[in-house]
């Protein structure tokens, strides 16, 4: 793929970085600028860029409409129960290793963590925005 003209960044290198460029995952601002210049100078590569963006947008749209199911409540309950059991086992192990008689009341406890993470990708006119949110709730219980 080339328009036949000389470029500072060869078409071959541009195609290898295309997906990272579209996903805004390139960390080097110089590389991003070089790719932008290349797309301005090379119509075939710019056409490929637009095709890939359109395909990605279509795929994201299709996946976004069809993959919106929540975890079943029984799965959540099993995970919670296993986490509680693991916390109890770890606490018991800690008490056995440290010698429970050495510490006063209230120095042992359990912590519960509830975490939620969401990632939303929105593409408008070929520009993808990624919105990530994370929430953590911690509860400490002494005994």
N, C-alpha and C positions, 0 to 999 in steps of 0.2 A: 504494500500500500504506500504509494508516494505520488506526489504531484509532479515529480521529476526535478523540482527545484532544490537547491541546496538549503539546508536548515542547520541551525546551530545544534538543535536536538534532533537526531535522526528519527524518522517515522517508526522504525523498529523499537526504539527506546520508549517512544510515546505510547505505543500499543501495549508494551509491558506494564506501564504505569497507569493505564486507562481506568481500570476498575478502582484503584486506590484514589485516583483523581476525582472520579465521580462520587465516591463515598466520603470525600473530604478527609481522607486518612493520611495524606502526605504531610509530614511534619516539616520538611525543608521548604521554606517560603521561596527560596531561589528556584527549586525544582518546579514548584507550582507556577511561578512566573514564567519559567522557560516553556512549560507546557501551554500556558495561555497564549504566549507569543506564537508557538508552533501552530496552535489551532487557528489563529488569525491568519497565518501565512499559508496553511495547507488545507485546501477545501476537502480532499478525500479523508483526512484524519478528522476534520471537524464533522463531516458527515457520519463517520463511524461513531464519534462521540455522541452526536444527537441520537443515532439509532440505539446505542447502548443505554442512554438516559431514558429513552422512551420505553425500551424493553424492561428496564429496572422499575420504572414507574408503574407499568402495567402489572408486573409481577408483584410489587408491593401492594397494589390495589387489590389484586385477586386474593393474595394471602391475607390481607387485612380484613376482607369480607368473610373469608371462610375459616379463619383460625381464631375464633373468639370464644373458645370454651373455657370455663373455669374448672379448677381441680374439684373432683367430687368431695363431698363432705366426709365420707368415710376415709378417704385417703388423708385428708387433713387431720382427722382424729387419730389415725394410725401414726402419723408422723409426730403429732403432739405427744402421744403416749410413749413412743419410743424415745423421744427427747427427754421426757420426764424420767423414764427408767434409766437412761444413760446418766443423767444428772445425779440421780440418787446413787448409782454405782460409783461415780466419780467422787462424790461427797464421802461415801463410806470408805473408799480407798484412801482418800486424803486423811480422814480421821484415823484410820488404822496406821498410816505411815507417820503421822505427826504425834500420835498419842493424845487421845481426847482428854485425858486428865490434866494436861498441861495448860489448858486454856479455860477461860471463864465462859459463862453462858453468853450466848449471842455472838460468839466468834465464828461459828460455822453457819453456813447458810447456802441457799441456792439462788441462782439467778435465772430468770426466764427472759428470753429474747424473742421478740416477734419482729420479723423483718418483712418488708414488702418492697419489691423493686419493679419498676415499670419502665419500659422503653417504647417510645412512640416515634415513628419516622413519618414525616409529612413531606410530600414532594409537591411543589407548586411551580409550574413553569420551568421544570427541570432543576429546580433548586431544592435540595433535600435538607430538612431541618430535623435534628434528632433531639428529642426531649427525654431526659432520663430523670426519674425521681426515685428516691429511696427513703424509706421511713423505718426507723427502728424504735421499738418500745422496749425498755428494760425494766424488769421488776426484781428487786433484791429482797430476799426473805431470810431473816436471821432466826436461829433457834439455839 
